Amino acid sequence: MIRNDEQRITAQLAKMMAMLCVRNTRLEDLHAGLVPSSRTGDFSDVRVIDADGNEIPWPVVSHLDDEGMKALMKQIVNRLYTFHMKAEDPDFQRMVDRWAPVVARWDEPEIDEFYKPMVKE
């Protein structure tokens, strides 16, 4: 897909915000740890046994409680806020520029399925 300048800048900004505002947050805590093996590949054969002995299928077990979700969202909102508030700061911009080669290797963003009915491409 050929992108115009506005689309290229917006794509770069989206990837940079994802890198600086979402990565290396409490989300990494969810990513850390052991990954269970699955013979089916969809983890339908994996079960979690809780402290009360309840066996919960992996695909339906919550991997984040309400407190953890609140903390994650607060951290992401604070980082997005800081990103926007400091966007004109030269020191902040230098830090952003250091990450540019990394995010340049990421896949190009697309309009999210959730928003497609509401947005013209």
N, C-alpha and C positions, 0 to 999 in steps of 0.2 A: 504494500500500500504506500503510495506517495503521500507524504505529509507536508503541509505548508509550514512556514516558520512558527506560527502560533501553535500548531499541533506538536511540533518538535520541542518547543520550549515547555509546553504544558506537560508533555510526556516526561521530559527530563526533570521537571519540578515534582511530578508525582512520584517518580522513582527516588528522587533525593529525599522527599518527605518520608517515604516508606523506610528508607535506609536510616535516616537520622531520628525519626519520630516513632517508629514502630519496632524496628529491629533493636536488639539489645535492650529490651524492656523486660518486664515480668513475663512477657510471652516466651522468652528464652527458658524460663523455669518450666514451662509446659513442654518445651522441646527437649529439655535435659532428661537424663535418666535412661533406663533400659527400655528398649522397644521390644514388645513381645513378638514371638515368631507366630506366623500364620501359614498353615498349609493351603488354605483356600485363597489367600492373597487379599481377601476383603475383611479379615479379622472376625468373621462371623463364627470362627471356631475358637475364639479367645474369650475367656471369662475372667471377671474380677470377683473375688470373694471378699465382702466387707467384714467389719468387726462383728456383725450380728449373724454372720454365716450366709447372708444373701449372696446368691450367685447372679452377677449382672453381666450380660453380654457386652463385650468391648464396644461394639458400634453404638450402644445406647447409654453407656456409662458417662456421667458428666466428668469431664477432665478438669473442671474449674468450678469452685463453689462461688456463691454470691459475693463473698468478701474478696476473693481473689479477682473476680471479674471487675468489681468496683475499683480495686487498686490498679489493675491493668488499665482500665479506661481512664482513670485519673492521671496516670503517668503519661499515657498517649496524648490526652488533651493538653496537659502541661507542656509536653514537648512540641505539639503543634502550635500552641500559643507562643512559646518561646521562639520557634522557627519564624513565625510571622512578625513578632515584635522585634526580632534582631536581624531581620532580612537585610536591612540597610547598613548594619554595623560592619565595618571593614574586617575586623578580627573574625567575626562570625562567618562572613563571606569567604575568607581564606580557608576556614575549616570546611565549609561546604565544598569549595573548589578541590580540596584534597580528596574528597570522596567521589568526585565526578568520574574518574576513570573506572571506578568499581561499578557504579550504577550504569555506566555506558554499556557494560557487558550484559546487563539484565535484559530479559525479554521486553519488547515494546508493550506498553499498556493498551488495553482495549476498553471500550465502553462496557461497563458491567451489565450483566443480564438483568439485574434488578431494575436498573434505570432505563433500559432500552425502550420500554413503552412510553417513557416520559420525555425522552431526549431524541432530537433529530441528529443524525450523524452527518 
